[in-house]
């Protein structure tokens, strides 16, 4: 299924794409409508997806849909749990930065204040002069995940989404801790869709691209990851518990501004498009 969140007159609403339109899930759920509130729905994990699938399958083929172009799309998972990020996880990206390929995953985090909606303008904080983009595959967890093996790990994935790990490089490198340059307000656009895991049978074969002002800057494949999605989940779950609604950003490929000889940082009016195969297109601009 392809899920999305949109703003309705009475708050956020969960949608499911069907054909050229979007089913307003809560409009068809009757007394169960509160269960499908997108602010809490993803805490139900796999059980919630199963219940949603049963509801959608029960609707007639001619059930009314909304035109997607008429909707005010929001971050598909508007209230995430933990946001865990993996650094230097593409071989060619590590090479372009001059760093050695890591031998264990590099973990850092973002907070919920970093969420940004599809189409939302990203402000440039006064504290940074070195704003950069990072196209990333976001993994959404669908079950309590603790000490799982690599062979089991993908069973705990609820779905996937495009993400853009906006980074303030001057703040990121001010100390050995990257957090300050990573979790400023609106520094994690995500969406426009959350695609359930059954629709993405192998997350290690996905083309991943980013365009800046129409210029293709990042053009790679998730096969270039140093640590696969399964390896990341196994590694993280060996150290702390993952829960439904947690998000893992799995790293960015080569082509970031940081790796260029002549660095022209993001500026007001710049347009970014992230596209991972099967996940739609995430478009954002830099405010100003």
C-alpha positions in Angstrom: 0.0 0.0 0.0 1.0 3.6 -0.5 0.0 5.7 2.5 0.0 9.5 3.0 -1.1 12.1 5.4 -3.0 15.2 4.5 -4.6 18.2 6.3 -8.4 18.1 6.6 -10.8 20.6 8.0 -10.8 18.8 11.4 -7.1 17.8 11.5 -4.7 15.4 9.9 -6.1 12.5 8.0 -4.7 9.2 6.7 -5.0 8.5 3.0 -4.3 5.4 0.9 -3.6 5.7 -2.9 -6.0 3.8 -5.1 -5.6 4.3 -8.8 -5.4 8.0 -9.6 -7.0 9.0 -6.3 -6.7 8.9 -2.6 -9.0 7.1 -0.2 -9.8 9.1 2.9 -9.5 6.3 5.4 -11.1 7.9 8.3 -14.2 8.7 6.2 -14.8 5.0 5.7 -13.8 3.7 9.1 -17.0 4.6 11.1 -16.5 4.2 14.8 -12.9 3.1 14.2 -12.0 6.4 12.7 -9.8 7.5 15.7 -7.7 4.3 15.3 -6.6 5.7 11.9 -5.5 9.1 13.2 -2.1 9.4 11.5 -0.6 11.0 14.6 -1.0 7.7 16.5 -1.7 5.1 13.8 1.9 4.0 13.2 2.3 3.0 16.9 0.0 0.1 16.1 2.8 -1.2 13.8 2.1 -4.3 11.7 -1.2 -4.9 13.4 -2.4 -1.5 12.2 -1.3 -2.1 8.6 -3.2 -5.4 8.6 -6.4 -3.8 9.9 -6.0 -1.0 7.4 -5.5 -3.5 4.5 -8.7 -5.3 5.6 -10.6 -2.0 5.5 -9.3 -1.0 2.1 -10.0 -4.4 0.6 -13.6 -4.3 1.9 -14.3 -1.1 -0.1 -16.0 -1.4 -3.4 -13.9 -0.6 -6.5 -15.9 2.6 -7.1 -15.5 3.9 -3.5 -15.0 7.7 -3.7 -11.5 9.0 -3.8 -9.9 12.5 -3.6 -7.6 13.9 -6.3 -4.1 13.9 -4.8 -3.4 17.3 -6.4 -6.1 18.8 -4.2 -4.6 17.6 -1.0 -2.3 19.5 1.4 0.2 16.7 2.0 2.1 16.5 5.3 4.9 14.3 6.6 3.4 10.8 6.3 4.4 9.9 9.8 3.7 13.2 11.6 4.6 12.1 15.1 7.6 9.8 14.9 9.3 7.9 17.7 13.0 7.8 17.7 14.8 9.2 14.6 18.1 7.4 14.1 20.5 8.3 11.4 23.5 6.4 9.9 26.5 8.4 8.8 29.0 7.6 5.9 27.0 4.5 4.8 27.6 4.7 1.0 31.0 3.6 -0.3 31.3 6.4 -2.8 30.1 9.0 -0.4 32.7 8.0 2.2 35.3 8.3 -0.6 34.2 11.8 -1.7 34.6 13.1 1.8 38.0 11.6 2.2 36.9 9.4 5.1 37.7 5.7 5.5 34.8 3.4 5.1 33.5 2.7 8.6 33.8 -0.8 10.0 30.7 -0.4 12.3 27.7 1.8 11.7 28.0 5.4 12.7 24.9 6.5 14.6 23.5 9.9 15.3 20.0 11.3 15.7 17.5 13.9 14.7 14.5 15.1 16.8 10.9 15.5 15.8 11.3 19.3 15.3 13.4 18.5 12.2 10.3 17.0 10.4 9.3 19.0 7.3 6.3 18.3 5.0 6.5 17.6 1.2 6.6 20.9 -0.6 7.5 22.9 2.6 10.1 25.6 2.4 13.1 24.9 4.5 14.4 28.0 6.5 18.1 28.7 6.6 19.1 29.3 10.3 21.1 32.4 10.9 23.7 30.2 12.6 24.8 28.4 9.4 26.5 29.5 6.2 27.0 25.9 4.8 23.6 24.3 4.1 23.7 20.9 2.3 21.3 18.2 1.1 21.3 14.5 1.5 18.9 12.1 -0.3 18.2 9.1 2.0 16.1 6.0 2.3 14.0 6.2 5.4 13.0 2.9 7.1 9.9 2.9 9.4 9.8 0.2 12.1 6.7 -1.8 12.5 7.2 -4.0 15.6 9.2 -4.0 18.9 12.7 -4.9 17.7 15.2 -6.2 20.1 18.3 -8.4 19.4 17.1 -9.5 16.0 19.3 -11.2 13.5 20.1 -9.9 10.0 18.0 -12.7 8.6 15.0 -11.6 10.6 15.5 -7.9 10.5 13.4 -7.0 7.4 10.4 -8.7 9.0 10.3 -5.7 11.5 10.1 -3.1 8.8 6.7 -1.4 8.3 7.6 0.6 5.3 9.9 3.0 3.5 9.9 6.7 2.5 12.1 9.3 0.8 13.9 11.6 3.1 16.3 14.6 2.8 18.8 14.8 5.7 19.4 18.6 5.5 22.8 19.4 7.1 24.5 22.5 8.3 28.1 21.4 7.7 29.7 24.2 9.7 27.7 23.3 12.7 28.0 19.6 12.1 31.8 19.8 12.2 32.1 22.3 15.1 32.6 19.4 17.5 33.0 15.7 17.2 29.2 15.3 17.7 27.1 15.9 14.6 23.8 16.6 16.3 23.9 20.4 16.2 24.2 20.5 12.4 21.6 17.8 11.8 18.4 18.5 13.8 17.7 22.2 13.3 14.0 23.0 12.6 12.7 21.5 9.3 16.0 19.7 8.6 14.2 16.4 7.7 11.7 16.6 4.9 10.1 13.2 4.4 7.5 11.7 2.1 5.3 12.3 0.2 4.4 8.6 0.8 5.0 5.8 3.2 5.1 2.7 1.1 4.6 -0.6 3.0 7.4 -3.1 3.1 5.5 -5.7 1.0 5.7 -3.3 -2.0 9.6 -3.0 -1.7 10.8 -6.6 -1.6 14.5 -5.7 -1.7 15.6 -2.4 -0.2 19.1 -2.9 -1.5 18.3 -2.5 -5.2 16.7 0.9 -5.3 17.9 3.8 -7.5 18.2 6.9 -5.4 18.5 10.4 -6.9 18.5 14.1 -6.0 18.1 17.1 -8.3 19.1 20.6 -7.3 17.4 23.2 -9.4 16.9 20.6 -12.1 20.5 19.5 -12.1 21.0 15.8 -11.2 23.4 15.9 -8.2 23.0 12.5 -6.6 22.6 9.4 -8.8 23.3 6.1 -7.1 21.7 2.9 -5.8 21.1 1.5 -2.3 23.3 -1.4 -3.3 26.2 1.0 -2.6 25.4 0.9 1.1 28.2 -0.3 3.3 25.7 -1.6 5.9 22.4 -2.9 4.5 19.1 -2.1 6.0 19.0 -5.5 7.6 22.5 -5.1 9.1 21.6 -1.7 10.4 18.4 -2.9 12.1 20.3 -5.9 13.6 23.1 -3.7 14.9 20.9 -1.0 16.4 18.5 -3.6 18.0 21.5 -5.3 19.7 22.1 -2.1 21.6 18.6 -0.6 22.2 15.0 -1.4 21.5 13.3 -0.1 18.4 9.5 0.4 18.5 6.7 0.9 16.0 6.9 4.4 14.5 10.7 4.8 14.9 12.5 6.0 11.8 16.0 5.1 10.6 17.7 7.2 7.9 20.2 4.9 6.2 22.8 7.3 4.8 23.3 9.3 1.6 25.2 8.5 -1.6 27.9 10.6 -3.3 27.1 14.0 -4.8 26.6 16.2 -1.7 28.0 19.7 -1.8 30.5 18.8 1.0 32.3 16.4 -1.4 32.7 19.0 -4.2 35.8 20.9 -5.0 34.0 24.2 -5.6 31.3 24.3 -2.9 28.2 26.4 -3.5 26.0 25.9 -0.5 22.2 25.9 -0.6 20.7 29.4 -0.9 17.2 30.9 -0.8 15.1 29.8 -3.7 16.9 26.5 -4.4 14.7 23.6 -5.3 15.5 20.0 -4.2 13.8 16.8 -5.5 14.5 13.4 -3.9 13.4 10.3 -5.8 13.9 6.7 -4.7 12.3 4.1 -7.0 8.8 3.2 -5.9 8.6 5.9 -3.2 7.5 9.0 -5.3 9.2 12.3 -5.4 9.9 14.5 -2.4 10.1 18.2 -3.4 11.2 21.1 -1.2 12.6 24.5 -1.6 14.9 26.7 0.5 13.0 29.6 2.0 13.8 33.1 1.1 
